[in-house]
Amino acid sequence: MSKQKIAYIGTGAMGKQHIYKLLKDGYEVQVYDKYPEAATTVIEKGAVWKDSPKEAAQGADLVITNLPLPHHVLENMLGETGAVEGMRPGATWMDFSTTDYHNTQHIAQEAAKKGLLSLESPVSNLSHMGVDFCNASFYVSGDREGYDLSKETLDAIGKISFFVSNTIGEAQTVKLLTNLLFYAQMLTLGEALMICKINNINMLWMWDYIRSSKGNSVVTEQVTPFIFDGSYDYSCSLEITVKDTDLTVKLADELNVPLPLGRIVEERYREAGQKYDAHDNHVKVTKLIEEDNNLDLRVPDFTAPSPYGLDRSYIHSEERVTDSFGRIKPLPYQLEYTAPEPLKDEKLMDIAQSLTDFMAYINYLVLGEANQLGKNMGLTDQLLVDVIRWSVGTCWVSDNIDTYQPNPEIVEKIKSFNFGSQAKLPVITKFLAHLSA
């Protein structure tokens, strides 16, 4: 089968990497972005600039949108110079954005009137910014014919794809529930590190300890460095994370899912969105806990091993490690981590152990909430296992759910430390209050 001719609308951080890979693999790519300067580097690599979504879509077999917010997708597809006006019958539209699925359904209905195929295909990195080296997964729902026609293209820019359903909306559910795991891990990590800071537990020691524990996750392993170096991770904006958590709560309301921990997570991200600039880096949500306690979580002279940290010239290692599932990540990240030597102070060691047990338990409970979202949408148990396993929200608990033994007693243990008397910990405090009710 000959390669599809691609129109790519949205040349941001993720879009650029997809376009680079498509061009490298010999695809013809026409591009458009609201900000022409964002497309400079992909044009230098061989992409063809077009002055509107409509012009970019003309002659394309596959039109991809990769945009921040639902109204951006709507405007670029159905606006006065939208892509639908330029697409030929039988062409496929695929949306990589994490958006409101009602928006996608509306666009798909209008596109169908012109004989177009429509797919929602939110993207999940399998390691931090895995999109940079085609280490991403795609969750796809919509017209199966369009997926079959486009699968070779997806394989060129990602590691794996899942056809979730013929119903647009179910792939968005998958992305939102996997993102919920990530966001809960992010908030729990920030407050756990603040507890360590106040108790004079060495931050690098604690990072090593978490990574060797059942409390480990993609966030604790690969996002912690962006807290330590104060960059807060340039790979994604705060605006995106606030939008995602808001969509998750709205979906829970629609599906009659209580989502108690998820709502606490959304509330904290909303607070960050109200306090900081929308275009600030997404890990800046942890700055809330720093400002709450007038302490930063910096490690002197530490720089994240990523081009999205303080060292923007950093280049990921070409060496990869591969786990038993086939998931990859670049060095210096490992498959397993050796626990550091125990702390000599038994009380501090007890705090560290209890925090990792608590992190694991929260991961378990949020995993349950995420699974309930999927089940209420009609997703099968096996599909939920697969998509979480191949998502940025994966953690030790989700990888070992068959053997993990939940420890509800850890709630009382954490309460017994009375950390709230030492520091302001709004998320953990609300978690504990809910779990004790």
LUMZA-969383 format. One record per residue (C-alpha): x, y, z; residue number from 1; residue in one letter. Coordinates in pm, whole numbers, padded with zeros to 5 digits, m for minus. Example, Ala and Ser with C-alpha at 12.3 -4.5 7.8 and 13.67 -1.06 7.14 Angstrom:
REM LUMZA-969383
> 01230	m00450	00780	1	A
> 01367	m00106	00714	2	S
//
This chain:
REM LUMZA-969383
> 00000	00000	00000	1	M
> 00137	00342	m00096	2	S
> 00206	00593	00176	3	K
> m00074	00830	00266	4	Q
> m00043	01196	00181	5	K
> m00070	01378	00515	6	I
> m00209	01713	00621	7	A
> m00092	01798	00973	8	Y
> m00263	02085	01155	9	I
> m00087	02192	01475	10	G
> 00292	02200	01476	11	T
> 00353	02221	01852	12	G
> 00594	02012	02057	13	A
> 00423	01681	01977	14	M
> 00324	01769	01623	15	G
> 00680	01858	01527	16	K
> 00812	01519	01632	17	Q
> 00541	01335	01438	18	H
> 00609	01542	01127	19	I
> 00986	01488	01150	20	Y
> 00933	01112	01160	21	K
> 00681	01113	00876	22	L
> 00918	01313	00657	23	L
> 01207	01084	00747	24	K
> 00996	00786	00641	25	D
> 00917	00940	00305	26	G
> 00567	01075	00365	27	Y
> 00450	01390	00191	28	E
> 00328	01630	00460	29	V
> 00140	01958	00425	30	Q
> 00120	02167	00743	31	V
> m00070	02455	00895	32	Y
> m00049	02625	01234	33	D
> m00212	02939	01369	34	K
> 00139	03061	01444	35	Y
> 00352	03023	01127	36	P
> 00675	03052	01323	37	E
> 00586	02724	01500	38	A
> 00620	02544	01166	39	A
> 00963	02683	01070	40	T
> 01165	02376	01164	41	T
> 00932	02123	01000	42	V
> 00932	02329	00679	43	I
> 01312	02327	00687	44	E
> 01291	01946	00704	45	K
> 01065	01927	00399	46	G
> 00705	01985	00508	47	A
> 00499	02209	00279	48	V
> 00340	02514	00440	49	W
> m00021	02599	00359	50	K
> m00201	02919	00455	51	D
> m00516	02760	00598	52	S
> m00647	02425	00723	53	P
> m00855	02404	00404	54	K
> m00550	02439	00181	55	E
> m00349	02193	00393	56	A
> m00626	01934	00359	57	A
> m00653	01955	m00021	58	Q
> m00532	01634	m00181	59	G
> m00459	01468	00156	60	A
> m00553	01109	00238	61	D
> m00523	01172	00611	62	L
> m00580	01501	00792	63	V
> m00438	01506	01146	64	I
> m00530	01771	01403	65	T
> m00313	01806	01712	66	N
> m00434	02112	01901	67	L
> m00461	02229	02264	68	P
> m00833	02282	02324	69	L
> m01171	02166	02184	70	P
> m01260	02501	02027	71	H
> m00928	02500	01840	72	H
> m01019	02168	01679	73	V
> m01368	02291	01592	74	L
> m01236	02609	01432	75	E
> m00969	02431	01229	76	N
> m01209	02166	01101	77	M
> m01540	02349	01052	78	L
> m01439	02716	01042	79	G
> m01468	02934	00733	80	E
> m01135	02802	00603	81	T
> m01159	02470	00789	82	G
> m01008	02144	00675	83	A
> m01344	01977	00601	84	V
> m01393	02223	00315	85	E
> m01071	02104	00153	86	G
> m01095	01728	00208	87	M
> m01187	01489	m00071	88	R
> m01458	01222	m00018	89	P
> m01310	00905	00133	90	G
> m01032	01091	00313	91	A
> m00982	01040	00685	92	T
> m00970	01295	00965	93	W
> m00784	01186	01278	94	M
> m00773	01403	01592	95	D
> m00476	01354	01825	96	F
> m00601	01616	02070	97	S
> m00740	01529	02412	98	T
> m01073	01704	02377	99	T
> m01441	01698	02464	100	D
> m01572	01399	02270	101	Y
> m01904	01572	02205	102	H
> m01702	01821	02001	103	N
> m01545	01534	01805	104	T
> m01883	01371	01746	105	Q
> m02024	01697	01611	106	H
> m01735	01742	01369	107	I
> m01760	01377	01261	108	A
> m02132	01417	01186	109	Q
> m02061	01718	00965	110	E
> m01768	01541	00799	111	A
> m01982	01235	00721	112	A
> m02213	01456	00512	113	K
> m01917	01500	00275	114	K
> m01825	01131	00273	115	G
> m01532	01170	00513	116	L
> m01411	00918	00771	117	L
> m01347	01041	01126	118	S
> m01135	00912	01413	119	L
> m01047	01035	01759	120	E
> m00697	00923	01847	121	S
> m00560	01073	02171	122	P
> m00190	01006	02227	123	V
> m00019	00874	02538	124	S
> 00357	00891	02587	125	N
> 00505	00564	02710	126	L
> 00795	00742	02875	127	S
> 00859	01109	02930	128	H
> 00800	01273	02590	129	M
> 00823	00934	02427	130	G
> 00681	01101	02119	131	V
> 01036	01230	02061	132	D
> 01148	00880	01970	133	F
> 00819	00725	01856	134	C
> 00754	00576	02200	135	N
> 00385	00657	02221	136	A
> 00051	00478	02204	137	S
> m00268	00580	02025	138	F
> m00622	00512	02142	139	Y
> m00855	00517	01841	140	V
> m01232	00522	01804	141	S
> m01458	00600	01512	142	G
> m01472	00471	01156	143	D
> m01285	00140	01146	144	R
> m01216	00180	00775	145	E
> m01027	00500	00848	146	G
> m00821	00325	01115	147	Y
> m00732	00039	00882	148	D
> m00627	00286	00611	149	L
> m00417	00487	00857	150	S
> m00263	00218	01078	151	K
> 00063	00213	00880	152	E
> 00097	00586	00937	153	T
> 00029	00545	01311	154	L
> 00292	00271	01326	155	D
> 00542	00515	01172	156	A
> 00503	00767	01453	157	I
> 00424	00548	01754	158	G
> 00490	00221	01932	159	K
> 00140	00074	01947	160	I
> m00223	00160	01873	161	S
> m00552	00026	02003	162	F
> m00880	00036	01817	163	F
> m01109	00100	02110	164	V
> m01454	00126	01956	165	S
> m01665	00232	01661	166	N
> m01811	00496	01893	167	T
> m01631	00829	01912	168	I
> m01592	00923	02276	169	G
> m01464	00594	02409	170	E
> m01103	00663	02310	171	A
> m01121	00999	02488	172	Q
> m01246	00814	02794	173	T
> m00936	00596	02779	174	V
> m00704	00896	02755	175	K
> m00875	01083	03037	176	L
> m00868	00785	03271	177	L
> m00499	00720	03205	178	T
> m00421	01090	03252	179	N
> m00608	01082	03584	180	L
> m00352	00831	03711	181	L
> m00068	01063	03607	182	F
> m00219	01373	03766	183	Y
> m00294	01202	04097	184	A
> 00063	01070	04107	185	Q
> 00192	01422	04040	186	M
> 00010	01581	04332	187	L
> 00087	01301	04577	188	T
> 00455	01313	04484	189	L
> 00482	01689	04537	190	G
> 00337	01673	04887	191	E
> 00538	01362	04979	192	A
> 00857	01542	04879	193	L
> 00753	01843	05089	194	M
> 00712	01613	05390	195	I
> 01064	01483	05328	196	C
> 01203	01835	05291	197	K
> 01055	01946	05623	198	I
> 01185	01633	05797	199	N
> 01534	01675	05648	200	N
> 01520	01353	05448	201	I
> 01769	01385	05163	202	N
> 01574	01442	04842	203	M
> 01797	01235	04612	204	L
> 01794	00950	04865	205	W
> 01414	00966	04874	206	M
> 01394	00964	04496	207	W
> 01606	00649	04487	208	D
> 01390	00497	04760	209	Y
> 01061	00573	04584	210	I
> 01187	00430	04256	211	R
> 01276	00103	04427	212	S
> 00935	00082	04597	213	S
> 00577	m00015	04518	214	K
> 00498	00356	04512	215	G
> 00694	00406	04190	216	N
> 00530	00536	03874	217	S
> 00618	00713	03550	218	V
> 00576	01039	03741	219	V
> 00803	00953	04032	220	T
> 01066	00801	03804	221	E
> 01070	01048	03518	222	Q
> 00900	01372	03626	223	V
> 01066	01419	03966	224	T
> 01378	01565	03797	225	P
> 01174	01861	03668	226	F
> 01079	01945	04026	227	I
> 01436	01909	04146	228	F
> 01577	02144	03878	229	D
> 01290	02392	03898	230	G
> 01207	02379	03526	231	S
> 00862	02226	03589	232	Y
> 00891	02047	03250	233	D
> 00870	02241	02923	234	Y
> 00701	01954	02737	235	S
> 00341	02047	02820	236	C
> 00147	02352	02937	237	S
> m00048	02388	03258	238	L
> m00350	02482	03045	239	E
> m00361	02129	02901	240	I
> m00357	01958	03240	241	T
> m00627	02187	03380	242	V
> m00840	02112	03075	243	K
> m00787	01737	03109	244	D
> m00886	01720	03475	245	T
> m01194	01934	03409	246	D
> m01300	01703	03125	247	L
> m01245	01401	03350	248	T
> m01480	01532	03620	249	V
> m01742	01623	03360	250	K
> m01716	01273	03215	251	L
> m01756	01123	03563	252	A
> m02072	01330	03612	253	D
> m02207	01210	03278	254	E
> m02130	00845	03359	255	L
> m02246	00864	03725	256	N
> m01902	00780	03862	257	V
> m01840	00928	04211	258	P
> m01465	00987	04150	259	L
> m01391	01124	04501	260	P
> m01010	01128	04473	261	L
> m01025	01242	04113	262	G
> m01232	01543	04214	263	R
> m00971	01641	04472	264	I
> m00711	01617	04196	265	V
> m00919	01834	03962	266	E
> m00972	02096	04232	267	E
> m00598	02132	04290	268	R
> m00521	02161	03918	269	Y
> m00799	02418	03882	270	R
> m00637	02618	04164	271	E
> m00305	02610	03978	272	A
> m00479	02720	03659	273	G
> m00631	03017	03835	274	Q
> m00304	03122	03999	275	K
> m00049	03073	03722	276	Y
> m00029	03161	03354	277	D
> m00201	02912	03123	278	A
> 00122	02870	02925	279	H
> 00336	02789	03228	280	D
> 00486	02441	03241	281	N
> 00247	02171	03362	282	H
> 00453	02053	03661	283	V
> 00415	02402	03802	284	K
> 00118	02258	03988	285	V
> 00381	02151	04244	286	T
> 00475	02515	04294	287	K
> 00148	02546	04484	288	L
> 00281	02323	04760	289	I
> 00612	02511	04758	290	E
> 00437	02847	04799	291	E
> 00198	02703	05057	292	D
> 00500	02621	05272	293	N
> 00745	02890	05159	294	N
> 00996	02618	05066	295	L
> 01120	02500	04730	296	D
> 01194	02139	04637	297	L
> 01517	02213	04455	298	R
> 01828	01992	04459	299	V
> 02140	02210	04418	300	P
> 02325	02164	04087	301	D
> 02072	01907	03966	302	F
> 01959	01910	03601	303	T
> 01689	01686	03458	304	A
> 01814	01440	03194	305	P
> 01581	01582	02931	306	S
> 01563	01862	02673	307	P
> 01248	01973	02856	308	Y
> 01436	02054	03176	309	G
> 01689	02328	03249	310	L
> 01931	02194	02986	311	D
> 01737	02256	02667	312	R
> 02030	02121	02461	313	S
> 02012	01776	02623	314	Y
> 01988	01487	02377	315	I
> 01820	01162	02480	316	H
> 02046	00859	02479	317	S
> 02012	00630	02180	318	E
> 02037	00336	02422	319	E
> 01702	00202	02534	320	R
> 01596	m00048	02797	321	V
> 01301	m00276	02721	322	T
> 01077	m00436	02981	323	D
> 00890	m00767	02968	324	S
> 00587	m00601	02808	325	F
> 00796	m00451	02527	326	G
> 00783	m00094	02660	327	R
> 01099	00108	02617	328	I
> 01264	00407	02782	329	K
> 01600	00578	02735	330	P
> 01897	00560	02966	331	L
> 01960	00670	03239	332	P
> 01620	00525	03339	333	Y
> 01629	00159	03438	334	Q
> 01394	m00138	03447	335	L
> 01449	m00181	03821	336	E
> 01612	00028	04090	337	Y
> 01814	m00090	04387	338	T
> 01701	00049	04721	339	A
> 01953	00285	04882	340	P
> 02107	00210	05219	341	E
> 01845	00259	05496	342	P
> 01845	00584	05686	343	L
> 02015	00558	06024	344	K
> 01735	00749	06192	345	D
> 01460	00489	06244	346	E
> 01184	00749	06267	347	K
> 01282	00904	05934	348	L
> 01307	00558	05780	349	M
> 00956	00486	05904	350	D
> 00834	00808	05742	351	I
> 00995	00719	05409	352	A
> 00853	00366	05411	353	Q
> 00508	00488	05510	354	S
> 00504	00753	05237	355	L
> 00585	00502	04964	356	T
> 00320	00263	05098	357	D
> 00071	00551	05096	358	F
> 00167	00648	04740	359	M
> 00108	00289	04630	360	A
> m00230	00279	04803	361	Y
> m00339	00607	04642	362	I
> m00228	00474	04304	363	N
> m00442	00165	04368	364	Y
> m00750	00366	04463	365	L
> m00720	00607	04171	366	V
> m00669	00310	03940	367	L
> m01004	00184	04068	368	G
> m01169	00517	03989	369	E
> m01013	00522	03643	370	A
> m01131	00167	03573	371	N
> m01482	00262	03682	372	Q
> m01486	00542	03427	373	L
> m01392	00293	03157	374	G
> m01641	00030	03266	375	K
> m01926	00279	03279	376	N
> m01837	00378	02923	377	M
> m01858	00009	02826	378	G
> m01490	m00077	02786	379	L
> m01385	m00436	02854	380	T
> m01165	m00532	03148	381	D
> m00889	m00655	02916	382	Q
> m00887	m00337	02710	383	L
> m00856	m00134	03028	384	L
> m00559	m00343	03140	385	V
> m00393	m00302	02800	386	D
> m00440	00071	02759	387	V
> m00329	00153	03114	388	I
> m00025	m00069	03071	389	R
> 00064	00126	02756	390	W
> 00006	00472	02899	391	S
> 00193	00754	03066	392	V
> m00014	00685	03379	393	G
> 00124	00341	03445	394	T
> 00281	00259	03781	395	C
> 00416	m00035	03983	396	W
> 00069	m00106	04119	397	V
> m00102	m00121	03779	398	S
> 00178	m00341	03642	399	D
> 00148	m00575	03940	400	N
> m00222	m00552	04017	401	I
> m00256	m00930	04040	402	D
> m00009	m00951	04329	403	T
> m00042	m00614	04500	404	Y
> m00203	m00637	04842	405	Q
> m00384	m00310	04932	406	P
> m00304	m00181	05278	407	N
> m00591	00040	05403	408	P
> m00419	00060	05742	409	E
> m00164	00294	05588	410	I
> m00423	00572	05610	411	V
> m00421	00564	05990	412	E
> m00044	00528	05990	413	K
> m00002	00844	05783	414	I
> m00251	01027	06004	415	K
> m00052	00923	06313	416	S
> 00250	01123	06193	417	F
> 00036	01438	06203	418	N
> 00222	01584	05907	419	F
> m00044	01854	05885	420	G
> 00105	02016	06195	421	S
> 00438	02049	06016	422	Q
> 00325	02163	05673	423	A
> 00028	02261	05462	424	K
> m00066	01948	05264	425	L
> m00407	02021	05111	426	P
> m00428	01723	04875	427	V
> m00305	01456	05115	428	I
> m00520	01608	05391	429	T
> m00829	01580	05171	430	K
> m00735	01227	05065	431	F
> m00705	01126	05431	432	L
> m01031	01294	05527	433	A
> m01219	01111	05252	434	H
> m01056	00776	05330	435	L
> m01132	00814	05701	436	S
> m01497	00911	05653	437	A
//
